[in-house]
Amino acid sequence: PAITLEIARNAKGADSAALAGELVRCVEVIYLGIGLLIVALLTLGADSIATGWLQLGSLAAPEAGLSIALMGLIIALRLYENIYRSILSGFQELVTLNTMSTVLALLRWGGGLAFVMMSGTGVVGLFAWQAGAASVSLACFGLVARRRLHRLCPVAKLDFTALRRIQRFASGIAATSILGLL
């Protein structure tokens, strides 16, 4: 929400367009770190999760472990994708956002179903497909959002002081989200 708000504030030609670009750059770096942490934790813990927490039934433990590791990659890619979705939302490019979301969801789920049915690869194949589709989705949203952001702010430097501007708003959103989980 904070990126959407800052982009919307500055999309109409406000003087602080560079600050919106700096905020996006900061969030990209933070999300990259979080995404890498998620991938690392789920990859390293995949075998323990598969054998200790799950009742596998007919699924072999190595397949379950690989599926869990792929889940970590999918989560990280989809998390990062949300940065670019927020940019498009802030620019009020809702038709573009919704069209892309629909087409990419069809690729993700319809393509995944077709892939599994034709290849017979099972759960690992489905998660591999999902990881590939998440990569394509990230690339598509990233390309469109970056092009649009480039018009507002051609050069965005990495300056973490940009985070201070949204600290109160982001803290309120985080608190609301945490309370919603209770």
N, C-alpha and C positions, 0 to 999 in steps of 0.2 A: 503493500500500500504506500509506503514512503516514496518509492521510486515513481509510482503512478502520480502521486501528488506533486512531486517536484517537477516532473516532466510537464504535467498539466499547467502548473504555475508559469513555467518558462516557455512553453510552446507558442505563446502569443506574442513573443518578442520582448520579454522582460530582459533587463540588463544582466541578470544573473544566470544566463544560459550556460556559461562555463561551469558554474557550480553544480548544475544538474549533471553535466558530463562527468565531473569529478566524483559526484556521488555514485553514479553508475560504475565508474572504474573501481571505486572502493568496494562496493558491494560485489563486483565480479571477483575481486581478489579474496574477499572473505568467503564467498560461496565456493570458490575453487578450493580453499583450504578445508572447508567443511565437507565438500564432496570427496576430496582425497581421503579425508579421515574416515568417512562412511565406507568407501571402497576398501580401504585398508582393514578396518575393523571387521567388516563382514567377510572379507576374503580370508583373513587370518583365523577368524572364529567359525568359518563355515563348517568344517568337519565336526567341531565340538557341538555346534547347534544341531547339525544333522543327526548326530548319533545320541546326543544327550537330551535334546528337547523335543524332538519330533518322533512320532510313531510312523515309521516309514512304510510299513506294510510290504508291498511288492517292489517299492522303489529302492534301488541300491544306494548305500550311503555315499559313494563317490558322486553319483548323479545328483543326489540331494545337496551335497556340499557345493558342487559346481553351480547348481541352480541358485543357491543362497549367495554365492559370490557374484553371479550375474545380477541378482536382485540389488546388490549394493551398487553396481555400476548403473543400473537403471534408475535407482533412487537419486544418485548423484547427478546424472544427466538431466533428469526431469526437474530437479531442484534448480539447477543452473538455468534451464530453459525458462523458468519463471521470471528471471530477471528481464528477459526479452519480451515476455508476455506483458509484464508491467510497463515496459517502455511503450509498447503499442497501445496499451490501454490509456496511458497518460497522454498520448498524442490523439486519443479518441479515434483511433483506427480500428473501430470495433468490427466493421464488416470484414476487414482484412484478418483481424485476430480470429473471429469466429469461423470464417471460411477455412483458414489454415488449420484451426483446431479440429474442425470436422473432417477435413481430408486426411490429416495426420492421425486422427483417432481411427478412421477407417483403415488406414495403412497398418496401424498398430494392432488392432483387434481383428479386423476382417482378414488382413494379410497373414496374421499369426495363425488364425484358424485354418486358412487355406494351406499355409506352409506345413503345419503339423499334420493335416489330413493327407497331403500329397507326399510328404517326406517320411512320415511315420517315426519322427525323431522323439516324440513324447515331450515330457516336461522340460528337458534341457533344451530341446529345439525351440520350444515356445519362448523360453527366457532368452535364448540367443537371438531369436527374431525380435523380441521386445527391446533388447539392448541395441540392435541395429536400427530399429525404428526410432528409438529414443535419440540415437545419434543423428539420424536424418532430421528429426523434429527440431533438435537443438540447432543444427546447421541452418535450417530454413528460418526459424524464428530469429536466430542470431543475425543472419544476413539481412533480413527485412528490417529489423529493429535498428541495427547498426547503421544501415543506409539512412534511415529516417533520423536517427540521432545525429548523424554526421552533418545534416543540414542545419540543425540547431547549434551544434557545438563541434566544429571540425576537429579540434584537438582537445582531448581531455587528459589531464595529468593525474597521477595518483597522489591525492592529498587527503589524508584521513581526517583533517579538520572539517571536511565536508560533512562528516557524520555527526558533528556537534549540532549542526542546524536542525537535524531531524530527531535528535535524541529524545525530546519530550514526546513527540508524536509516536515514534517507534516504540518507546517504553509503554505508552498507553495501549497501543495495539497488542504488544506482547502480553501485557497484563490481562487484557480482555481475552486473548486466546488461551492463556493458562487457566483463567477462571472458567472459561467455556469447557475445558477438559475435565473439570471437577465434577 
